[in-house]
Amino acid sequence: MKSRYFWLIRAVAVLLVATVFLAFFMAEAEHPQCSTPDTYVLIIETPGPYEYTEMQAVSDRKAAENQILILLNHNPIAFYSTGSSIIQINQYLKPGANRLTLRGRWKDTVRVEIDVMRNEEVKSRALERMVPPTEKGQQWLAEFDADIHYELPIFAVGNRIPPDKDTVRKELLVFLKRSHEILALRRIDEVLELTRQGMDVWKRLAYGVSEKALQEGHELHVTFLSAKENVIDPFDANSLRLEVGKNLVMAYTGFHGRFNSPHVFTYTANEQKIYTGQVLLAYLEKHWVWWD
C-alpha cells in the first residue's frame, strides 16, 4: 500500500497541472489559434514508504542523496532531487522518436511518467517507468514517440551547439554578462528582443500560443523589470557552470533551497531573494538566444 505522502504528492501534482492548463486554455479561448498541439508533460518523483509526519526530514535526505540531470534528445532541460516535479516538454521534442536520459546519482527508485494532455485531461501515456537506484556517473535512458507536427529550429543541422566547449564557454560568458547588464539597466526593448528570438518561437510552434497572448506575457516581464524594488544582484561569473547538449546549453551559477534548485541570476526585492532559475540557451543562425 502506498503511503499518505506519496498520494499527497500525486494529488498536488495533478492539481498543479490542472491549474496550469486551465489558465492556459482560458487564455487561448480569448485569443484562439488555428490549432493547439497536445501538451507533453514529464512527471518525475521519488515515492517512498514513509508517513506524512516524516515528510520534511525525508525530503532533506533525498535532496542530499539525489542529484539528477534530466536530458531530452541529448539536451539538458532540468535538475531533479526529490519530491514530485512536473515539466512541460513540448519545447524540447522532435516528431517521432525521442530519448529521455537521467544522469547523475540517485539512491532511491525514481518514477518517470510522460503524459499527453489535451483539454486539461490525460489523453494518453507516452512513457511510464520505475528507475532503480544508480551510482554517480551512470545514466538511464528510455525512448518514446511524440505525435507532433511541428519542427523546432534548434534541431536544424546549422543550429547545433559548436563542438569546442572552451569557445562555447567564452561566448556564453560574454552573452550572459550582456544579458545581466541589460536587465540591471532595465533596457526593456532589448530584454523583450531576446525573449522574442527564442521563447516566443517555441511558444507559437509547440503550444499554439497566439500573438495577443504572447504580448500579454511580455507585459508581465515589463511589470517585473520596471518595479524599482526588484534589484538584480551582481552576476557571479566565476561560479558559472554549463551543461552542454547537442542543441541547448544549460547555464547556472549555483543551487538554492531544500530541493537544490539551480539559478543563474538573483534579485533582491524588499530584502527577499528572488531566484531566476537556470537558463537554457540555443545557438540559432550563429548567435545565442534565450530558449527557456
MOTABEL-V202261 format. One record per backbone hydrogen bond with DSSP energy under -1.0 kcal/mol. NH is the residue of the N-H (numbers start at 1). CO is the residue of the C=O. Records with the same first field share a line. If there is no record, write none. Layout:
NH->CO  CO
This chain:
7->3
8->4
9->5
10->6
11->7
12->8
13->9
14->10
15->11
16->12
17->13
18->14
19->15
20->16
21->17
22->18
23->19
24->20
25->21
26->22
27->23
28->24
29->25
30->26
31->27
39->117
41->115
42->87
43->113
44->85
45->111
46->83
54->51
55->52
58->54
59->55
60->56
61->57
62->58
63->59
64->60
65->61
66->62
67->105
68->80
69->103
70->78
71->101
72->75
73->99
77->70
78->70
80->68
85->44
87->42
89->40
92->89
93->90
96->146
98->144
100->142
101->71
102->140
103->69
104->138
105->67
106->134
110->131
111->45
112->129
113->43
114->127
115->41
116->124
117->39
118->121
121->118
123->116
124->116
126->114
127->114
129->112
131->110
134->106
138->135
140->102
142->100
144->98
146->96
148->146
155->152
156->153
159->156
160->157
161->246
168->164
169->165
170->166
171->167
172->168
173->169
174->170
175->171
176->172
177->173
178->174
179->175
180->176
181->177
182->178
183->179
184->180
185->181
187->182
188->186
191->187
192->188
193->189
194->190
195->191
196->192
197->193
200->195
202->198
203->199
204->200
205->201
206->202
208->204
209->203
214->210
215->211
216->212
217->213
218->214
219->215
220->216
221->217
222->218
223->219
224->220
225->221
226->222
230->227
231->268
233->266
237->235
239->236
240->237
241->252
243->250
245->248
246->74
249->281
250->243
251->279
252->241
253->263
254->263
256->261
260->257
261->256
263->254
264->277
267->274
268->231
269->272
272->269
274->267
276->265
279->251
281->249
282->289
284->287
287->284
289->282
291->280
292->280
